[in-house]
Amino acid sequence: MPFLGAHLSAAGGVSRAAEAAPEATCEALQVFLRAPGRWAAAALGDDEVARFRAACEAGGIAGRCFAHAPYLLNLASADAALRRRSIEVLADELGRAGRLGLAGVVLHPGSAGDGDRGEAEARCRDGIAAALDLAGSGAARLLLEGTAGAGGHLGRTPAELASLAGAALRPRVGICLDTAHLWGAGYDLLGEGWDRVLDELGAAWGLSAPDLLHANDTPVELGSRRDRHAPPGEGRLGRAFYRRLLRDARCAGLPMVLEIPPGDGNALIRTALRRLRRWAREPRR
């Protein structure tokens, strides 16, 4: 059985999210370490780090906590100033995550926009190496997230993601997949798409499963290249897909987090996680 959790708010301090995780029935956690639409971040003091680590241990989620990098970052940009700032902020995120003991920082690789895709991939590849070098040895791992492919976004397939992390960087770089993005990218998860994803993951990364899965449903059409999330069972993937996913032996022990509106007091998170656990327990037919 996977470890199920969600992205929770870190308003008021990242320790607040870790403290809220048990009541939200989270076995895994994802947070922002700064507002996703801002470059600046509040100071991360030693007391806050200690509170976060203690809350993770008390809640049984230590080792299954992740951060998501801000959406502003674009390591593939042809704008030198934007790319440089993205590298610096990513390095800071990796360092903060290392202090907190997080298992990884999730990053959207970036977009080529209307420019040459090959040149954008080279800029992204160099930017990842620069950010890891700047972050230093105490930093958390970087997890490259697959995208739906809209707007020139890089990393639509496991192979495309692997091309952004050379062999020398692979010990410090892992992979995050998102079921909503995979569907938007053209993987038919209601058919053989999930097996195809894992086959490609094995060929490109030598892994039987990703390091982290965003287990989002989606309302968009297959192959639409659109990135839209929905709670499990409220989109096109539906109950049958999640029942197969949760029972897939290759996903045993895999952290899976939802990125959906939490509701008051994380009520919608609890409802969605309860639904997933009920589906996982249903008898086979």
N, C-alpha and C positions, 0 to 999 in steps of 0.2 A: 504494500500500500504506500502511495506517495505521502509526503508530509504536506498538508494543505494549509495555506495561509493567504495573506492579502497585503496589499500596499495600504498602510495606515498613515494618518496624519502625524507629522512631527511638530505641529504648532506648539510653541511653548518649550521646545527642547526635544531632542531625539529620544531621550529617555521616556518621554510621555508615550511614545508609540510602543516601546518595549513593555511598558507597564500595562498598556491597554490590550496587548496581544492575547493574554490568557482569557480575559473576559470575552474577547471577540472570537475565541476558540481557534486561534491561529497556532499552527505548528511550525510556521515559517513566516518571515516578515520581510517586507520591503519598505523603504522610506526614502524621502528626499533629505539630503543633508543641507540644502539651501532651497529657496523658492525656485521652482522649475523654470520660471521665466525671468530670473534675475541672475546677474553675474556675481554680485556680492553675497557674502555669507557671514553670519554672525560668528563671533569667536566661539571656539569649542574648548571649554575649560576642562581641567583635570577632574573636577568634581562631577561634571556632566558625563564625562567618559566613564567614570567609576559607577555612576548611577545606571547608565545604560548597560554596562557589562553585568552589573548585579541583577538588573531586571531580566536580562536575557537568561542568565543562569537560573533564576527563580522560576521563570516561565517555561523553562525547558526548550528554548529556541536557540540557544547558543550554537554557533556553527551553521545556522540556517537563516541568517540575517543578511540582507543585501541592501545596497543603495542604488538608486537610479540617478544617473547624471542629469544635469539640467538640459532641457530641450534646446536651449540656445546654441549649444556646442555644434560646430561643424568642422571637423578636422580635414574634410575634403574640399573646403572652400578655396576658390581662387583669390579671394580677398585676403591679402597677407595679414592684415591687422586682425581680422576675425579669426583666422586660423591660429595665429599666435596666441590670442586671448583664450581660444578654446583649449589649446594645449596646456596653458598655464592653469586654467580652472580644472581641467581633468586631472592634472597632476596633484592639485590641492585636494580634490575629491578622493583620489586614491590614498593620499596620505591621511586624511581624516578617517576614512574607512579602515585603514590599518590600525589607527589608534583605538577605534571602537571594536576591533576584532571582527569586522564583517567578512563574509565569505566572498564578496565581490562587489564591484561597481558596474552596473549595466549601462551600456552606451549605445545609442543609435549612431552608426558609423559616420553618417553625414550624407550630403547630397552634392551631386555634380551640377545640379541646376540645368541650365541649357548648355553647359560646357562639355568638353571632351571627357567621356567617362573614364578612359584609361588614365588620363592625367589626374583626374580626381582620385582614382584609386591609389595612384602613386603618392599623392599628397597625404591621403588618409593613412597609408601604410607608414610613411615617414613620421606623420604626426603621432601615431600610436607609439612608435619607438621613442620619440622625443619625450612624450608625456611620461612613459614608464621610466625613462632615464632620469627625468627631473624629479619624479616622485621618490625614487630611491628604494632601498632594499626593504624598508619597513612597511611599504605600501600594500594595500589589498590587491587581489587579482582584478584584472579587467575582464568583463564579460561582454562580448560583442553581440548585440541583439539583431536578429533577423528582422527585415522590414517587409512591408507589403509591396514596395517598389514604386510608389507614387512620386512624382516630381523629381525624378533623377536620383532617388535615394539608393544608396549602395547597400549591398548585403541581403539580396532577396532570397538567396539559397545558401545552404551550409557551405558549398564550395566557394561562393563569392565571399563569404565571411572568412573562410580559411585563407583566401588569397591576400587578405589584409593583415594577417599575422604570420610573419615568417617563422621558420623552424626555430630560430634562436630565441624568439619571443614566446613561443608556445607554452613554456612552463608558467608564464605570468599572464597568459591570455586564455580565456575559456569562452563558452558560447551560451547564450540565452535564446530560446525560441519562444514564439508567441503564437498560439493556435489561431487567433484572429488574423494575425499578419500572414500566417501560412495560407489560410483560406483565401485572403485577398490576393496573395501572390500566385495563386493558381493550384495549390495542392488540395486535391479533393479528399478532405478528411472524412467524408462520409463513405468513401470508397477505399481505394488502396493508398491514399495520399499519406497517411501516417507511416505506413511501412516504407513508403518511398523516402520520406523525410529521414527516417532512422537509417535506412540504407545509405543515403547520401552523407549523413553525419558520420557513419562508420568509415566510409571511403575518404572523406575530407579531413576528419579530425581523429579517427581511430577511437571513437567513443560509441557506446551502445545507447546513450541517452545524453541530452544536454546537461549542462551544469545547473541550469535553472529553467523552468518552464512557466511562462505567463499563460495560464489556462483560461483565457478569455473566450467567450462566445462572441458572435458578431452578426449584425443585421445585413451586411453587404453581400453582393453577389460574388460567387466564386470567380476568381481571376480579375476582379474589378480594380485591383491595385489600391484600394481604399483601406484606411486604417480607422476602424470604428469598433468599439468594445460593447459588449452586453453581458449581463450576468448569465451563468450557465443555464441552459434551457430556455433562454429568452431570445435566442438568435437562431441562425440557420444550422448550427452544429447540433444542438439539442441533446436530449437524454441518452439516446443510443450511442452517440460518439463518446460521451463522457463515461458511460458504463464500460466501454471497451478500453478507453484510456486508463481509467483507474485500476483496471484489472490486468493491464499489460505488465507482465513480469519484468520487462526491460525498464519499467518506470518505478519499480519498488525502491523506496528510499529517496526518490527524486523530490526536491522541493518544488512545489507548484504554488504560485501566488496569483490571486485575482487582482485586476486593476479596474475596479468598478466603483461607482459612487457608494460611500460607506453607509449613508443614512444616519439618522440621529443616534448617537451613542454606538455607532458601528452596527446598527440593527440589520441593515441589508447585507453586510458581510456575514453576520452570523446565520442569516437565512440561507444565503448562497452556499456556505460551507456545510450547513446541515443537510441541504439538498444533495450535495456531492457525496457526502458520507452515506446518506440513505441509498443513493444509486449504487454505490460501491458494494453495499451489503445485500442488495436485491439478489434473489436466487437466479441462477442462469436458466435460460429457457431453451 
